[in-house]
Amino acid sequence: MFGPQPRVQNSSGPLNVAVLFMAIYRLLERNASFGPEVVKAMTAAYEGVLRSLRLADRNDPVTVIIAKKIVDVAKTGLRDADAIKDAVLRELE
């Protein structure tokens, strides 16, 4: 019906993009005010936080909490993926 999902490569091998970014994209759809470069930074930050916390299951409810925190941090004006990631990790301590 929709065809194969695009895949990206990480250190563990190929990942399905739809699964990898599911929680963050659901929130980004509701917060359409972010431009493409900010979305890219937020997505990288999301992946970085999940990697830092060793969260492999992208369906884990914690991933939604992380995605919400990334959106909240980006709303403050941070635009750098590492800065967003670090801010979210500090909030989760």
Secondary structure as UniProt FT lines:
FT   STRAND          7..10
FT   TURN            11..12
FT   STRAND          13..16
FT   HELIX           17..20
FT   HELIX           22..30
FT   TURN            32..33
FT   HELIX           36..52
FT   TURN            53..54
FT   TURN            58..59
FT   HELIX           61..75
FT   TURN            76..77
FT   HELIX           81..92
//
